Amino acid sequence: MTATTRQVGEREAREVAEAAREREWTRPSFAKGLYLGDFDLSLIHPQPHAVAADHAVRGEEFIARLAAYCETLDGLLIEREAKIPDEYLRGLAELGTFGIKIPVEYGGLGLSMSYYGKALMLVASVHPSLSALVSAHQSIGVPEPVKMFGTDEQKQRFLPRCAAGAVTAFLLTEPDVGSDPARLASTAIPTDDGTAYLLDGVKLWTTNGVIAELVVVMARVPEHEGGRGGISAFVVEADSPGITVENRNAFMGLRGIENGVTRFHQVRVPAENRLGREGDGLRIALTTLNTGRLSIPATTTAAAKWCLKIAREWSAERVQWGRPIGSHAAVAEKISFIAATTFALEAVLDLSANLADAGTKDIRIEAALAKLWASEMAWRIADELVQIRGGRGYETADSLAARGERAVPAEQILRDLRINRIFEGSTEIMHLLIAREAVDAHLSAAGDLAAPDADLQAKAKAAVNASGFYARWLPKLAVGKGSDPRSYGEFGPLAKHLRYVERSSRKLARQTFYGMGRWQAKLEYRQGFLARIVDIGAELFAMAASCSRAETLRARDAAQGESAYELAAVFCEQARLRVDHLFEQLWSNTDDADRRLSQQVLDGKHSWLEAGIVDPSEGTGPWIAQWQPGESTAENQSRRYR
């Protein structure tokens, strides 16, 4: 084993991930109930509004100032130069953008998640690299974990700097560590006197790492006398001796992102810079992500709104076969999808942000669903826009402008949105994380019945306990409000969709039970089945959010409410088709055949199929770069904007 790779078995990897989970459910969760067949609309409607009047005034004033400033920025310049100008960052700092959620007593604006989402939508509409910078700093960078887990001294020391514009970053990923933190190889060795740690390691894809002044670093502390060790979190000064930004990475999209590779060599970190206890690092990271993931729905909603605007204006202007292309059914179907889904995206964002602000519900599943669903649907929307634009959708904005046409960066938005299906948990990992939480009640009830290494006696005892749980739970899934045509009447024409959600929630719970009964401990390996379970819940969540938002808008403004009802109704019709299809696929699919063929491909059985091409990547380097501890030999790419 080298210092660059930590060999970990499957069992240890699972134990590390499981230990970092927040296991208790002390507050109600709408989404958790949704997966258990308990559709409790009262948990999300009327939507909670925890924003005081004076807070709203301050929030609206800030958003107005930010909007005016964003009008002066040139997103195409960022795209062209693959860099955010320093003066743009200074302007955002002067407005307080780097301290939106930081409490006023620490120099921040002290605004809610709702206003934070609105701010991200604005800066994302200029260029997504701006929202990536702001969210990486404030959603998962130093401010959030320090605010949640820091001591009073740490808050006084770090938060005012962050609010004033000190850009921060979150460093977890390594060349051989992605969603499996058990492989983490970076180390933090306590000094003999216990006053500091010596940090060694290499971190990959450090968003904001190139220009960061402060970073949160996850590193493994060995067990030692006086400390339990484990993966721990540290706030580190980015200009500390021994830190080198060895590369500024370039990507398919987000061309202004300040993302790098950062090496730590014997970096001395004061013990008072450790967040929480030793071994709390992953728990801190996962808890921070619970609300941090809501930055993705904000930026994707902004993209969807822009796509809708361009699709509407272009489809009315472009004439083919004697009619505007929007009048042709093939394009009209795409416009309908874009409009309805944009409404739902904003509904999911608003609901999730309101729930986060209220703080009375457990939103770990809601936030994960919002991230998962929003990233997938926004990508589809952008793809449809490129199709509507035709050849112009594939052409760059600069090329369009050079020949005298409107500079519409449709191809750019497609490239920029693609990363959201990977950021902060890929779609595949999100499916597994959400599924783990969604089936938690089943696993708790089953106990050793779902444990692959339990003996027969333990399984027999667990079966008795499980039978008691299911004897109480299953009868509740037989009937519900969705079976009563009078239910949810206050939602008018949307009531039928809420009844569908309620019925589907119970059906979803039954199907999960059937899967648990069929595969038991092997259910975790049925990732296709679990992914569809999760996706059904995501669509039901979006439907409920859309109906709630439509009714909220109707109560506030009758004219806008009528429009909202129309959008919500079409979205629900479209979502129902997707849900019905997913239910069918639960038991009628090619999962087994796919696994067999995949293994054959991996074994090389079908490698003849690859003949007849040239692979330009061959011989250019290893699949995963290996690093060795030691001093960097690369030129430091780090820079500061202030």
C-alpha positions as CSV (number, residue, x, y, z in Angstrom):
1,M,0.0,0.0,0.0
2,T,1.4,3.4,-0.9
3,A,0.5,6.7,0.7
4,T,-1.7,7.5,-2.2
5,T,-4.1,4.6,-1.8
6,R,-5.9,3.2,1.2
7,Q,-7.1,-0.3,0.6
8,V,-10.6,-0.7,2.1
9,G,-12.9,-3.7,1.9
10,E,-16.6,-3.4,1.1
11,R,-17.7,-4.0,4.7
12,E,-15.4,-1.3,6.2
13,A,-16.5,1.2,3.5
14,R,-20.1,0.6,4.4
15,E,-19.4,0.9,8.1
16,V,-17.6,4.3,7.6
17,A,-20.5,5.6,5.6
18,E,-23.1,4.3,8.0
19,A,-21.3,5.8,11.0
20,A,-21.4,9.2,9.4
21,R,-25.2,9.0,8.9
22,E,-27.5,11.1,11.0
23,R,-29.6,8.2,12.4
24,E,-32.1,9.8,14.6
25,W,-35.4,11.3,13.3
26,T,-36.4,13.7,16.0
27,R,-38.4,16.0,13.7
28,P,-41.1,15.1,11.1
29,S,-40.1,14.6,7.5
30,F,-42.7,14.9,4.7
31,A,-40.5,13.0,2.2
32,K,-39.7,10.1,4.6
33,G,-43.5,9.7,5.1
34,L,-44.0,9.8,1.4
35,Y,-41.8,6.7,1.0
36,L,-43.7,4.9,3.9
37,G,-47.1,5.5,2.4
38,D,-47.9,8.3,4.8
39,F,-48.8,11.3,2.6
40,D,-49.2,14.1,5.2
41,L,-49.8,17.3,3.2
42,S,-50.1,19.3,6.4
43,L,-46.3,19.1,6.8
44,I,-45.7,21.2,3.6
45,H,-49.0,23.1,3.1
46,P,-49.6,25.8,4.0
47,Q,-46.0,26.3,3.4
48,P,-44.0,27.6,6.5
49,H,-42.9,31.2,6.3
50,A,-40.4,31.9,9.0
51,V,-39.2,35.3,7.6
52,A,-40.0,38.3,9.7
53,A,-41.2,41.5,8.1
54,D,-38.0,43.4,8.7
55,H,-36.0,40.5,7.4
56,A,-38.1,40.5,4.2
57,V,-37.4,44.2,3.7
58,R,-33.7,43.7,4.0
59,G,-33.8,40.7,1.8
60,E,-35.7,42.5,-1.0
61,E,-33.4,45.5,-0.8
62,F,-30.3,43.2,-1.2
63,I,-31.9,41.3,-4.1
64,A,-32.7,44.6,-5.8
65,R,-29.1,45.8,-5.4
66,L,-27.7,42.5,-6.6
67,A,-30.0,42.4,-9.6
68,A,-28.8,45.9,-10.6
69,Y,-25.2,44.9,-10.3
70,C,-25.7,41.7,-12.2
71,E,-27.1,43.7,-15.1
72,T,-23.6,45.3,-15.5
73,L,-21.7,42.0,-15.7
74,D,-20.8,40.2,-18.9
75,G,-21.3,36.5,-18.8
76,L,-19.9,36.0,-22.3
77,L,-16.6,37.6,-21.1
78,I,-16.3,35.1,-18.4
79,E,-17.0,32.3,-20.9
80,R,-14.5,33.7,-23.4
81,E,-11.6,34.2,-20.9
82,A,-12.5,31.2,-18.7
83,K,-12.1,33.4,-15.7
84,I,-14.2,35.7,-13.5
85,P,-12.7,39.2,-13.5
86,D,-11.4,40.2,-10.1
87,E,-13.5,43.4,-10.2
88,Y,-16.6,41.3,-10.5
89,L,-15.7,39.5,-7.3
90,R,-14.9,42.7,-5.5
91,G,-18.2,44.1,-6.5
92,L,-20.0,41.1,-5.2
93,A,-18.0,41.3,-1.9
94,E,-19.0,45.0,-1.5
95,L,-22.7,44.0,-1.8
96,G,-22.3,41.4,0.9
97,T,-22.8,38.4,-1.4
98,F,-20.2,36.3,0.4
99,G,-22.0,36.7,3.7
100,I,-25.7,36.2,2.7
101,K,-26.4,33.6,5.3
102,I,-23.8,34.6,7.8
103,P,-25.4,36.2,10.9
104,V,-25.4,39.9,11.2
105,E,-23.4,39.8,14.5
106,Y,-20.5,38.4,12.4
107,G,-20.7,41.0,9.7
108,G,-23.0,39.0,7.3
109,L,-26.4,39.9,5.9
110,G,-28.1,37.3,8.0
111,L,-30.6,36.4,5.3
112,S,-32.7,33.2,4.9
113,M,-32.2,30.3,2.6
114,S,-35.1,31.7,0.4
115,Y,-33.1,34.9,-0.3
116,Y,-29.9,33.0,-0.7
117,G,-31.7,30.9,-3.4
118,K,-32.9,34.1,-5.1
119,A,-29.3,35.5,-5.0
120,L,-27.9,32.3,-6.6
121,M,-30.5,32.5,-9.3
122,L,-29.4,36.0,-10.2
123,V,-25.7,35.3,-10.3
124,A,-26.2,32.0,-12.1
125,S,-28.1,33.8,-14.9
126,V,-25.0,35.9,-15.5
127,H,-22.8,32.9,-15.6
128,P,-23.0,29.6,-13.7
129,S,-19.4,29.9,-12.6
130,L,-20.4,32.8,-10.4
131,S,-23.1,30.8,-8.6
132,A,-20.6,27.9,-8.3
133,L,-18.1,30.2,-6.6
134,V,-20.7,31.7,-4.3
135,S,-22.3,28.4,-3.4
136,A,-19.0,26.5,-2.9
137,H,-18.0,29.3,-0.5
138,Q,-21.2,29.6,1.4
139,S,-23.0,26.3,1.1
140,I,-20.2,23.9,1.9
141,G,-17.1,26.1,2.4
142,V,-16.0,27.6,5.7
143,P,-19.1,29.6,6.7
144,E,-21.7,26.8,7.0
145,P,-19.7,24.2,9.0
146,V,-18.3,26.9,11.2
147,K,-21.7,28.4,11.8
148,M,-23.1,24.9,12.6
149,F,-20.3,23.3,14.4
150,G,-17.7,25.9,15.3
151,T,-17.0,27.2,18.8
152,D,-17.7,30.8,19.7
153,E,-14.1,31.6,19.3
154,Q,-14.0,30.0,15.8
155,K,-17.1,31.9,14.7
156,Q,-15.6,35.2,15.9
157,R,-12.3,34.5,14.1
158,F,-13.5,33.2,10.7
159,L,-17.1,34.3,9.9
160,P,-16.3,38.1,9.7
161,R,-13.5,37.4,7.2
162,C,-15.9,35.2,5.1
163,A,-18.6,37.8,5.1
164,A,-16.1,40.5,4.0
165,G,-15.1,38.5,1.0
166,A,-12.5,35.9,2.0
167,V,-13.3,33.2,-0.5
168,T,-13.4,29.7,1.0
169,A,-13.4,26.1,-0.2
170,F,-14.3,22.6,0.9
171,L,-11.6,19.9,0.4
172,L,-12.7,16.2,0.7
173,T,-12.2,14.6,-2.7
174,E,-8.8,13.0,-3.6
175,P,-7.5,11.4,-6.8
176,D,-8.7,8.0,-5.5
177,V,-11.5,9.1,-3.2
178,G,-14.9,10.2,-4.5
179,S,-18.1,9.1,-2.8
180,D,-16.3,6.4,-0.8
181,P,-14.7,8.4,2.1
182,A,-13.3,5.2,3.8
183,R,-10.4,5.4,1.2
184,L,-9.4,8.9,2.4
185,A,-5.6,9.0,2.5
186,S,-4.8,12.5,3.6
187,T,-3.5,12.5,7.2
188,A,-3.4,15.0,10.1
189,I,-0.8,13.8,12.6
190,P,-0.9,15.4,16.1
191,T,2.3,17.1,17.2
192,D,4.0,15.7,20.3
193,D,2.8,18.7,22.4
194,G,-0.8,18.4,21.2
195,T,-1.0,22.0,20.1
196,A,-1.3,21.3,16.3
197,Y,-1.6,18.8,13.5
198,L,0.7,18.2,10.6
199,L,-1.4,17.8,7.4
200,D,-0.2,15.8,4.4
201,G,-2.2,14.9,1.3
202,V,-3.5,15.9,-2.1
203,K,-7.0,17.1,-2.8
204,L,-8.7,17.0,-6.2
205,W,-11.4,19.2,-7.7
206,T,-11.1,21.9,-5.0
207,T,-13.8,24.3,-6.2
208,N,-12.6,27.8,-5.2
209,G,-9.3,26.3,-4.1
210,V,-7.3,28.4,-6.5
211,I,-8.4,31.7,-5.0
212,A,-9.4,30.6,-1.5
213,E,-8.1,32.3,1.6
214,L,-9.6,29.7,3.9
215,V,-10.3,26.0,3.3
216,V,-12.1,23.2,5.2
217,V,-10.0,20.1,4.9
218,M,-11.0,16.5,5.7
219,A,-8.1,14.4,6.8
220,R,-7.6,11.1,8.7
221,V,-6.2,11.5,12.3
222,P,-4.6,8.2,13.5
223,E,-5.8,6.9,16.8
224,H,-3.5,8.2,19.5
225,E,-3.1,8.7,23.3
226,G,-5.7,11.2,24.3
227,G,-7.6,11.1,21.0
228,R,-9.9,8.7,19.2
229,G,-8.7,9.7,15.7
230,G,-10.8,9.3,12.6
231,I,-11.7,11.5,9.7
232,S,-11.7,15.1,11.0
233,A,-12.4,18.6,9.7
234,F,-10.0,21.5,9.9
235,V,-10.1,25.1,9.0
236,V,-6.8,25.9,7.3
237,E,-5.3,29.2,6.1
238,A,-4.7,28.7,2.4
239,D,-1.4,30.6,2.4
240,S,0.1,28.4,5.1
241,P,3.6,27.1,4.4
242,G,3.5,23.7,2.6
243,I,0.3,24.4,0.6
244,T,0.6,24.4,-3.2
245,V,-2.2,24.7,-5.8
246,E,-0.5,22.5,-8.4
247,N,-3.1,22.8,-11.2
248,R,-6.1,24.9,-12.2
249,N,-8.4,22.4,-13.8
250,A,-10.4,23.1,-16.9
251,F,-13.8,21.5,-17.7
252,M,-16.5,20.9,-20.3
253,G,-18.5,23.7,-18.8
254,L,-18.3,26.2,-15.9
255,R,-15.3,27.7,-17.7
256,G,-14.8,30.4,-15.1
257,I,-14.6,28.1,-12.2
258,E,-11.5,28.3,-9.9
259,N,-11.1,24.6,-9.4
260,G,-7.7,23.0,-8.7
261,V,-5.5,20.3,-7.3
262,T,-4.1,21.3,-3.8
263,R,-1.1,19.6,-2.1
264,F,-0.5,19.7,1.6
265,H,3.1,19.0,2.8
266,Q,3.7,19.1,6.6
267,V,1.2,21.9,6.9
268,R,1.0,23.0,10.5
269,V,-2.7,23.5,11.6
270,P,-3.4,24.7,15.1
271,A,-5.5,22.4,17.2
272,E,-8.0,25.1,17.8
273,N,-8.7,25.1,14.1
274,R,-10.3,21.6,14.3
275,L,-14.1,21.6,13.9
276,G,-15.8,19.4,16.4
277,R,-14.1,16.3,17.8
278,E,-11.7,14.0,16.1
279,G,-13.7,11.6,13.9
280,D,-16.6,14.0,13.4
281,G,-15.4,15.1,9.9
282,L,-17.8,13.1,7.8
283,R,-20.8,13.8,10.0
284,I,-20.0,17.5,9.7
285,A,-19.7,17.2,5.9
286,L,-22.9,15.3,5.5
287,T,-24.9,17.6,7.8
288,T,-23.6,20.6,6.0
289,L,-24.7,19.1,2.7
290,N,-28.3,18.7,3.9
291,T,-29.0,22.3,3.2
292,G,-25.9,22.9,1.0
293,R,-27.4,20.8,-1.7
294,L,-30.2,23.4,-2.2
295,S,-27.8,25.5,-4.1
296,I,-28.3,23.1,-7.1
297,P,-32.1,23.6,-7.3
298,A,-31.5,27.4,-7.2
299,T,-29.0,27.4,-10.1
300,T,-31.0,24.9,-12.2
301,T,-34.2,26.9,-11.7
302,A,-32.4,30.0,-13.0
303,A,-31.2,28.0,-16.1
304,A,-34.8,26.7,-16.7
305,K,-36.2,30.2,-16.5
306,W,-33.7,31.4,-19.1
307,C,-34.4,28.4,-21.3
308,L,-38.1,29.1,-21.1
309,K,-37.6,32.7,-22.1
310,I,-35.4,31.8,-25.1
311,A,-37.7,29.0,-26.2
312,R,-40.8,31.3,-26.1
313,E,-39.2,34.2,-27.9
314,W,-37.4,32.1,-30.6
315,S,-40.4,29.9,-31.2
316,A,-42.6,32.9,-31.9
317,E,-40.0,34.5,-34.2
318,R,-38.9,31.6,-36.2
319,V,-41.3,30.7,-39.1
320,Q,-41.2,27.5,-41.0
321,W,-43.9,26.2,-43.4
322,G,-45.9,29.3,-43.1
323,R,-46.2,29.2,-39.3
324,P,-44.1,30.1,-36.2
325,I,-42.4,26.9,-35.1
326,G,-44.1,27.0,-31.7
327,S,-47.4,26.4,-33.5
328,H,-46.1,23.0,-34.7
329,A,-47.0,20.1,-32.4
330,A,-43.5,18.7,-32.2
331,V,-42.1,22.0,-30.8
332,A,-45.2,22.8,-28.8
333,E,-44.8,19.6,-26.8
334,K,-41.2,20.7,-25.9
335,I,-42.3,24.2,-24.9
336,S,-45.1,22.7,-22.7
337,F,-42.5,20.5,-21.0
338,I,-40.1,23.4,-20.5
339,A,-42.8,25.7,-19.1
340,A,-44.5,23.1,-16.8
341,T,-41.2,21.8,-15.5
342,T,-39.8,25.3,-14.8
343,F,-42.8,26.0,-12.7
344,A,-42.2,22.7,-10.8
345,L,-38.5,23.4,-10.3
346,E,-39.3,26.7,-8.7
347,A,-41.9,25.1,-6.6
348,V,-39.4,22.5,-5.3
349,L,-36.9,25.2,-4.6
350,D,-39.3,27.4,-2.8
351,L,-40.7,24.6,-0.7
352,S,-37.3,23.2,0.2
353,A,-36.0,26.7,1.2
354,N,-39.1,27.5,3.3
355,L,-38.7,24.2,5.1
356,A,-35.0,24.9,5.7
357,D,-35.8,28.4,7.0
358,A,-38.5,27.2,9.3
359,G,-36.2,24.6,10.9
360,T,-39.1,22.5,12.3
361,K,-38.8,19.6,9.8
362,D,-36.1,17.1,9.0
363,I,-35.3,17.9,5.4
364,R,-32.3,15.6,4.7
365,I,-34.4,13.6,2.2
366,E,-36.2,16.7,0.8
367,A,-32.9,18.4,0.1
368,A,-31.4,15.3,-1.5
369,L,-34.6,14.8,-3.7
370,A,-34.5,18.5,-4.7
371,K,-30.9,18.2,-5.8
372,L,-31.4,14.9,-7.6
373,W,-34.6,15.8,-9.4
374,A,-33.7,19.4,-10.3
375,S,-30.3,18.5,-11.8
376,E,-31.9,15.8,-14.0
377,M,-34.9,17.9,-15.2
378,A,-32.9,21.0,-15.9
379,W,-30.6,19.0,-18.1
380,R,-33.6,17.7,-20.1
381,I,-34.9,21.3,-20.4
382,A,-31.6,22.6,-21.8
383,D,-31.4,19.7,-24.2
384,E,-34.9,20.5,-25.5
385,L,-33.9,24.1,-25.9
386,V,-30.9,23.2,-28.1
387,Q,-33.2,21.0,-30.2
388,I,-35.7,23.9,-30.6
389,R,-33.0,26.2,-31.7
390,G,-31.7,23.7,-34.2
391,G,-28.3,24.5,-35.7
392,R,-28.3,27.8,-33.8
393,G,-28.6,25.8,-30.6
394,Y,-25.3,24.0,-31.4
395,E,-23.5,27.2,-32.4
396,T,-21.7,29.3,-29.9
397,A,-22.9,32.7,-28.8
398,D,-19.7,34.4,-30.1
399,S,-20.2,32.7,-33.5
400,L,-23.8,33.9,-33.7
401,A,-22.8,37.4,-32.8
402,A,-20.0,37.4,-35.3
403,R,-22.4,36.9,-38.2
404,G,-24.9,39.4,-36.9
405,E,-27.4,37.3,-34.9
406,R,-28.5,37.4,-31.3
407,A,-25.8,35.9,-29.0
408,V,-27.8,33.1,-27.4
409,P,-25.5,30.7,-25.5
410,A,-27.8,27.6,-25.7
411,E,-24.9,25.1,-26.2
412,Q,-23.1,26.7,-23.2
413,I,-26.1,26.2,-20.8
414,L,-26.2,22.6,-21.8
415,R,-22.5,22.2,-21.0
416,D,-22.8,24.1,-17.8
417,L,-25.8,22.2,-16.5
418,R,-24.2,18.8,-17.1
419,I,-22.0,18.9,-13.9
420,N,-25.1,19.3,-11.6
421,R,-25.8,15.6,-12.2
422,I,-22.4,15.0,-10.6
423,F,-21.9,17.9,-8.2
424,E,-22.4,17.2,-4.5
425,G,-23.3,13.6,-5.1
426,S,-23.8,12.0,-8.5
427,T,-27.3,10.9,-9.5
428,E,-26.3,7.3,-8.9
429,I,-24.9,8.0,-5.4
430,M,-27.9,10.2,-4.6
431,H,-30.2,7.3,-5.5
432,L,-28.3,5.1,-3.0
433,L,-28.2,7.7,-0.3
434,I,-31.9,8.5,-0.6
435,A,-32.9,4.9,-0.8
436,R,-30.9,4.2,2.4
437,E,-33.0,6.8,4.2
438,A,-36.2,5.8,2.5
439,V,-36.0,2.2,3.5
440,D,-34.5,3.0,7.0
441,A,-37.8,1.9,8.7
442,H,-37.7,-1.4,6.9
443,L,-34.1,-2.1,7.8
444,S,-34.7,-1.1,11.4
445,A,-37.7,-3.4,11.6
446,A,-35.9,-6.3,9.8
447,G,-32.7,-6.0,11.9
448,D,-30.5,-9.1,11.4
449,L,-33.0,-10.3,8.8
450,A,-31.4,-7.8,6.5
451,A,-27.9,-8.4,7.6
452,P,-25.9,-10.5,5.2
453,D,-23.6,-11.9,7.9
454,A,-26.2,-12.8,10.5
455,D,-26.6,-16.4,11.6
456,L,-29.9,-18.4,11.3
457,Q,-30.8,-17.9,14.9
458,A,-30.4,-14.2,14.7
459,K,-32.4,-14.1,11.5
460,A,-35.2,-16.1,13.0
461,K,-35.5,-13.7,16.0
462,A,-35.4,-10.7,13.6
463,A,-38.2,-12.3,11.6
464,V,-40.5,-12.3,14.6
465,N,-39.7,-8.6,15.3
466,A,-40.3,-7.7,11.7
467,S,-43.6,-9.5,11.5
468,G,-44.9,-7.3,14.4
469,F,-43.9,-4.1,12.6
470,Y,-45.5,-5.1,9.3
471,A,-48.6,-6.4,11.0
472,R,-49.2,-2.8,12.3
473,W,-47.9,-1.0,9.2
474,L,-49.3,-2.9,6.2
475,P,-53.0,-2.4,6.9
476,K,-52.5,1.3,6.8
477,L,-51.6,1.0,3.1
478,A,-54.9,-0.4,2.0
479,V,-56.9,2.8,1.9
480,G,-56.4,6.5,2.3
481,K,-57.6,10.0,1.4
482,G,-56.6,9.3,-2.2
483,S,-59.4,6.9,-2.5
484,D,-62.0,9.5,-1.5
485,P,-63.1,11.7,-4.5
486,R,-63.9,14.5,-2.1
487,S,-60.4,14.7,-0.6
488,Y,-58.3,17.9,-1.1
489,G,-61.3,19.7,-2.5
490,E,-59.7,23.1,-1.6
491,F,-57.3,22.6,-4.4
492,G,-60.0,22.6,-7.1
493,P,-58.8,21.0,-10.3
494,L,-55.5,20.0,-8.7
495,A,-57.3,17.9,-6.1
496,K,-57.2,14.8,-8.4
497,H,-53.5,15.1,-8.7
498,L,-53.0,15.2,-4.9
499,R,-55.3,12.1,-4.6
500,Y,-53.0,10.4,-7.2
501,V,-49.9,11.4,-5.1
502,E,-51.6,9.9,-1.9
503,R,-52.5,6.7,-3.7
504,S,-49.1,6.4,-5.3
505,S,-47.4,7.0,-2.0
506,R,-49.1,3.9,-0.5
507,K,-48.4,1.9,-3.7
508,L,-44.8,2.9,-3.5
509,A,-44.6,1.7,0.1
510,R,-46.1,-1.6,-0.8
511,Q,-43.7,-2.1,-3.7
512,T,-40.8,-1.3,-1.4
513,F,-42.1,-3.9,1.0
514,Y,-42.4,-6.5,-1.8
515,G,-38.8,-5.8,-2.8
516,M,-37.7,-6.1,0.8
517,G,-39.5,-9.4,1.2
518,R,-38.1,-10.7,-2.1
519,W,-34.5,-9.8,-1.8
520,Q,-34.0,-9.0,2.0
521,A,-30.2,-8.4,2.6
522,K,-29.6,-8.4,-1.2
523,L,-31.9,-5.5,-1.7
524,E,-29.0,-3.0,-1.5
525,Y,-27.5,-4.7,-4.6
526,R,-30.8,-4.1,-6.6
527,Q,-29.7,-0.6,-7.5
528,G,-32.0,-0.4,-10.5
529,F,-35.0,-1.2,-8.3
530,L,-34.0,1.3,-5.6
531,A,-33.3,4.0,-8.2
532,R,-36.8,3.7,-9.5
533,I,-38.3,3.8,-6.0
534,V,-36.4,7.0,-5.4
535,D,-37.3,8.6,-8.7
536,I,-41.0,7.8,-8.1
537,G,-40.8,9.6,-4.7
538,A,-39.0,12.5,-6.4
539,E,-41.8,13.0,-8.9
540,L,-44.4,12.7,-6.2
541,F,-42.6,15.3,-4.1
542,A,-42.4,17.7,-7.1
543,M,-46.1,17.2,-7.8
544,A,-47.0,18.0,-4.2
545,A,-44.7,21.0,-4.2
546,S,-46.3,22.3,-7.4
547,C,-49.9,22.0,-6.2
548,S,-48.9,23.7,-2.9
549,R,-47.2,26.6,-4.7
550,A,-50.1,27.0,-7.2
551,E,-52.6,27.3,-4.3
552,T,-50.3,29.6,-2.4
553,L,-50.0,31.9,-5.4
554,R,-53.8,31.8,-6.0
555,A,-54.4,32.9,-2.4
556,R,-52.0,35.8,-2.9
557,D,-53.0,36.9,-6.4
558,A,-56.0,35.5,-8.3
559,A,-54.7,36.3,-11.8
560,Q,-51.3,34.8,-11.2
561,G,-52.9,31.9,-9.3
562,E,-55.0,31.0,-12.4
563,S,-51.8,30.8,-14.5
564,A,-50.0,28.8,-11.8
565,Y,-52.9,26.3,-11.6
566,E,-52.6,25.8,-15.4
567,L,-48.9,25.2,-15.2
568,A,-49.2,22.9,-12.2
569,A,-52.0,20.9,-13.8
570,V,-49.9,20.2,-17.0
571,F,-46.8,19.4,-14.9
572,C,-48.8,16.9,-12.9
573,E,-50.2,15.2,-16.0
574,Q,-46.7,14.9,-17.4
575,A,-45.3,13.6,-14.1
576,R,-48.0,11.0,-13.7
577,L,-47.0,9.5,-17.0
578,R,-43.4,9.2,-15.8
579,V,-44.5,7.8,-12.4
580,D,-46.7,5.1,-14.1
581,H,-43.8,4.1,-16.3
582,L,-41.4,3.9,-13.4
583,F,-43.9,1.7,-11.5
584,E,-44.1,-0.6,-14.5
585,Q,-40.3,-0.8,-14.7
586,L,-40.0,-1.9,-11.1
587,W,-40.8,-5.5,-12.0
588,S,-40.5,-5.4,-15.8
589,N,-37.0,-4.4,-16.8
590,T,-33.7,-5.6,-18.1
591,D,-31.7,-5.3,-14.9
592,D,-30.6,-8.9,-14.7
593,A,-29.6,-8.9,-18.4
594,D,-27.8,-5.6,-18.0
595,R,-25.8,-7.0,-15.1
596,R,-24.8,-10.1,-17.0
597,L,-23.8,-8.2,-20.1
598,S,-21.9,-5.6,-18.1
599,Q,-19.9,-8.3,-16.4
600,Q,-19.1,-9.9,-19.8
601,V,-17.9,-6.5,-21.1
602,L,-15.7,-6.0,-18.1
603,D,-14.3,-9.6,-18.5
604,G,-13.3,-8.7,-22.1
605,K,-15.7,-11.1,-23.8
606,H,-17.0,-8.4,-26.3
607,S,-13.8,-6.4,-26.7
608,W,-13.8,-7.3,-30.4
609,L,-16.6,-4.7,-30.7
610,E,-14.1,-1.9,-30.1
611,A,-12.0,-2.7,-33.1
612,G,-11.7,-0.2,-36.0
613,I,-11.1,3.0,-34.1
614,V,-8.2,5.1,-32.8
615,D,-8.1,6.0,-29.1
616,P,-6.4,9.4,-28.8
617,S,-6.2,9.0,-25.0
618,E,-4.1,5.8,-25.2
619,G,-0.6,6.3,-23.6
620,T,-1.3,9.8,-22.2
621,G,-1.3,8.8,-18.6
622,P,-2.8,6.6,-15.9
623,W,-6.5,6.4,-15.2
624,I,-5.9,7.8,-11.7
625,A,-2.9,9.9,-11.0
626,Q,-0.9,8.5,-8.1
627,W,0.6,11.0,-5.5
628,Q,3.4,10.6,-3.0
629,P,3.7,12.6,0.1
630,G,6.4,15.3,-0.1
631,E,7.1,18.8,-1.0
632,S,5.5,20.1,-4.2
633,T,7.7,20.6,-7.3
634,A,4.9,22.5,-9.2
635,E,4.5,26.2,-9.6
636,N,1.9,27.5,-7.2
637,Q,-1.3,28.4,-9.2
638,S,-2.9,30.1,-6.2
639,R,-4.0,33.7,-6.5
640,R,-6.1,36.3,-4.7
641,Y,-8.6,38.7,-6.0
642,R,-8.3,41.2,-3.1
